[in-house]
Amino acid sequence: MTVRDLRWRISGATLIAMGYALTHVAMKAAGTADMLGLLGLLVAAGGLLLLLGGKRVALAFKVERSRHRELPGAIHHARQARQRDR
């Protein structure tokens, strides 16, 4: 595991802790506790994604936002077509 990947995973663990803290605060608060608890759950879920996926999660979001998001699929299909033609 590279240092860069380890940093992504540590940031994921930090987000999980922050999500837990937000949920804990929401249980003690009144009024907007439901929204704060939901936000804490979403932050923790995002942290879990980072913890499990590391830098690949950030790269996947970057690819999905780009104009070329369908390029890997097109390359894959072209390779499969060439292999079938042989």
Secondary structure, 3 states (H helix, E strand, C coil): CCHHHHHHHHHHHHHHHHHHHHHHHHHHCCCCHHHHHHHHHHHHHHHHHHHHHCHHHHHHHHHHHCCCCCHHHHHHHHHHHHHHHC
